[in-house]
């Protein structure tokens, strides 16, 4: 296979997965957007977490809400728990890396807040711990996962939202995660601003 064909195969595989899962993800994404809309319009904030590429997605989502997505609007309260190196390293050093998000959720989270928990495998221990911490603080959770949802899916409560990309490739799951995050932003803006 030459390099150009290899590249076009990535595009084809990404497009194929997005088209395959669009109908099964539409309702969970709509439910997640409604949960987040209710949160930010009732003086709540969205705490976002994930590792690696999912950390970048958490930061991307927080930026789109706090600044703006595609329309001008007031900023919406969103915080990525992945960005403060002093907080992350002190928790990892003094306690355990599995607590880097849960300790922040316990300190910052309030019952009117919500959590965006991202993991392509659905099994990141520190993200699962953040979900448990959010529940302790009476927060609702939107979990963005892949494969079969993993331990994150099992940790969710009935009033939480699971957006699970039924695929095996981490890269393909992440590509659908980014599209899902953009859909969440768009629907939140639509609920706020209309057409």
PyMOL commands that set and color helices and strands:
alter all, ss='L'
color gray80, all
select helices_A, chain A and resi 3-40+53-66+85-94+97-99+102-108+125-136+150-155+170-193
alter helices_A, ss='H'
color red, helices_A
select strands_A, chain A and resi 46-49+78-80+114-118+140-146+161-165
alter strands_A, ss='S'
color yellow, strands_A
deselect
rebuild
show_as cartoon
